[in-house]
């Protein structure tokens, strides 16, 4: 029966109680290969030296190994926030330092809906807003999307006019209507 025992990079095969030395293993009475050296980090002048990574301490799970061989908490360019957040809210910059974010009132649902409680400014130029129902297209409202309750009051009284005299503003809206005469 054979058993293989690993000791560092060395192996010894035990055959029926007699030890046989494998190539590369130290001969009987010789010491094993030296343990790997500790990692030495790079400096401004010298390159680092390959070796074992230094131990980290308990409770230091939020650290990373720096090139100089020390463990550190990320700080340069790290973004911080308010400590709590609103689910599905878009984070926006708080100030101009590029390090701090805050909640916004804009929400994105898991189904792709966007809720904007304030004013939506699209900028200048031609913009198209569309939805699956086709209510908006090319910046114009489609037929049937505005009801009488959504129209501004113009001062024109509803009813029938005889020989109507109309006043139309620069945007083509009737702003006054009166009965006319033939005189």
C-alpha positions, 0 to 999 in steps of 0.5 A: 500500500502506498501513502503520499505525504505532502510537506511543503513542496516535498513528497515522501513515498512510504513503501511497506514501512521503508522510505524512498526519497523522491527527486528534489526532496532533501536527503535523510538528515538534510533540512527542508527547503527554506520557507518563502520570504515575506512580501516586501512592498514597493516604494518610490525608489525600490520594486517590491519583493515577491513573497507571502502576503502579510496577515490581515487582522480580524474585523478588517474585511473592508480592506485591500492590500496596497502595493506597499504591503499594508492593508488599507480602507479604500478612500480616494474616490470613494463615494459616500451617501446619507446612510439610508436611501429610498428604494429605487431612487436615483442617486444624485451628486450632493455638492461639487466634490464628487465624493457624496451622493444623496437621494432624489425624488426620481424613482425607477420601478422594477418594471421600467416605470419612471416617476418624476414628481417635478418638472421635466425639462428636455432642453432645446430643439426637437424632442419626441416623447412617446408611450405605448398608447401613442398619447404623445408623438413628435411633441404633439398631442394625439387626438382624444388625449385632452378633454374639456376639463383640461382646457383653459378658460378663454372667456367665451361663453358656450352657446350659439351665436348669430352672425358671429364676431370672433376675436382670435389671438396670435396662437389661433385661439378664440378669445371672444365671441359675440353676436354680430349684426348686418348693419 
